[in-house]
Amino acid sequence: MKSLFEQDGGTYSVVGDYHIPNLAVPEQPEYEIGVWGLRRLDYLKKHRRGLYANLVMSGKLSEYLHEIDTTALERAELIIGQMMAAEGLTETLKAQNPMLWVQRVSNIRNRAEEIIRNELIYS
């Protein structure tokens, strides 16, 4: 009598007295994963092990991390642009007082990164 695994087309390898199923992770397309995707990967490995294992076994980890990375980059660009407009950071200010402009843009980038970490990476 065949097991359900064998009925579904699964095979076993015999190692000593044990029958071990031949399992393989589905092939995954190659995606380039940036800093946000790597941060999410680190978070999943440390704090969301079940989700991480699910994504690995389904073969969707790379796609998921690529999607997170792309979303985070787009969101950062949008937030930074909106904050710069709201705070009146213009090319005129950049020409008149470059150090002040750099300081304020750096502050905006840090706030935008904090928003992204809270909304996308550590949730």
LINBELMO-V417320 format. One record per pair of residues at least 24 apart in sequence whose ideal C-beta (glycine too) atoms are under 10 Angstrom apart, sorted by the first residue. I is the first residue (numbers start at 0). J is the second residue. D is the distance in whole Angstrom. If there is no record, write none. Layout:
# LINBELMO-V417320
((I | J | D) (I | J | D))
This chain:
# LINBELMO-V417320
((22 | 56 | 9) (23 | 58 | 10) (24 | 55 | 7) (24 | 56 | 7) (24 | 57 | 9) (24 | 58 | 6) (24 | 60 | 9) (25 | 56 | 9) (25 | 57 | 7) (25 | 58 | 4) (25 | 59 | 9) (26 | 58 | 7) (27 | 55 | 10) (27 | 57 | 10) (27 | 58 | 5) (27 | 59 | 8) (27 | 60 | 7) (27 | 61 | 5) (27 | 62 | 7) (28 | 58 | 9) (28 | 61 | 7) (28 | 62 | 7) (28 | 65 | 9) (29 | 61 | 7) (29 | 65 | 10) (30 | 60 | 10) (30 | 61 | 5) (30 | 62 | 6) (30 | 63 | 9) (30 | 64 | 7) (30 | 65 | 4) (30 | 66 | 9) (30 | 68 | 8) (30 | 69 | 9) (31 | 61 | 10) (31 | 64 | 10) (31 | 65 | 7) (31 | 68 | 8) (32 | 60 | 10) (32 | 61 | 7) (32 | 63 | 10) (32 | 64 | 5) (32 | 65 | 6) (32 | 67 | 9) (32 | 68 | 6) (32 | 69 | 10) (33 | 64 | 9) (33 | 65 | 9) (33 | 67 | 9) (33 | 68 | 5) (33 | 69 | 8) (33 | 71 | 8) (33 | 72 | 7) (34 | 68 | 8) (34 | 71 | 9) (34 | 72 | 9) (34 | 112 | 10) (35 | 64 | 9) (35 | 67 | 6) (35 | 68 | 5) (35 | 69 | 9) (35 | 70 | 8) (35 | 71 | 4) (35 | 72 | 7) (35 | 74 | 9) (35 | 75 | 8) (35 | 112 | 9) (35 | 115 | 7) (35 | 116 | 9) (35 | 119 | 7) (35 | 120 | 7) (36 | 60 | 10) (36 | 61 | 9) (36 | 63 | 9) (36 | 64 | 4) (36 | 65 | 6) (36 | 66 | 8) (36 | 67 | 5) (36 | 68 | 4) (36 | 69 | 8) (36 | 70 | 10) (36 | 71 | 8) (36 | 72 | 10) (36 | 120 | 9) (37 | 64 | 8) (37 | 67 | 10) (37 | 68 | 8) (37 | 120 | 10) (38 | 64 | 10) (38 | 67 | 9) (38 | 68 | 9) (38 | 71 | 9) (38 | 115 | 9) (38 | 116 | 7) (38 | 119 | 9) (38 | 120 | 5) (38 | 121 | 9) (39 | 63 | 8) (39 | 64 | 6) (39 | 66 | 10) (39 | 67 | 5) (39 | 68 | 8) (39 | 71 | 8) (39 | 116 | 10) (39 | 119 | 7) (39 | 120 | 5) (39 | 121 | 9) (39 | 122 | 10) (40 | 64 | 6) (40 | 67 | 9) (40 | 68 | 10) (40 | 120 | 10) (41 | 120 | 9) (42 | 67 | 10) (42 | 116 | 9) (42 | 120 | 6) (42 | 121 | 6) (42 | 122 | 9) (43 | 67 | 10) (43 | 120 | 10) (46 | 121 | 8) (47 | 121 | 10) (47 | 122 | 10) (67 | 115 | 10) (67 | 119 | 6) (67 | 120 | 8) (68 | 119 | 9) (70 | 115 | 9) (70 | 118 | 10) (70 | 119 | 6) (71 | 112 | 9) (71 | 115 | 5) (71 | 116 | 9) (71 | 118 | 9) (71 | 119 | 5) (71 | 120 | 7) (72 | 115 | 9) (74 | 111 | 8) (74 | 114 | 8) (74 | 115 | 6) (74 | 118 | 8) (74 | 119 | 7) (75 | 108 | 8) (75 | 111 | 5) (75 | 112 | 7) (75 | 114 | 8) (75 | 115 | 6) (75 | 119 | 10) (76 | 111 | 9) (77 | 111 | 9) (78 | 107 | 8) (78 | 108 | 9) (78 | 110 | 8) (78 | 111 | 4) (78 | 112 | 9) (78 | 114 | 6) (78 | 115 | 8) (78 | 118 | 10) (79 | 104 | 8) (79 | 107 | 6) (79 | 108 | 6) (79 | 110 | 9) (79 | 111 | 5) (79 | 112 | 9) (80 | 107 | 9) (80 | 111 | 10) (81 | 107 | 9) (81 | 111 | 9) (82 | 106 | 9) (82 | 107 | 5) (82 | 108 | 9) (82 | 110 | 7) (82 | 111 | 7) (82 | 114 | 10) (83 | 107 | 6) (83 | 108 | 10) (83 | 111 | 10))
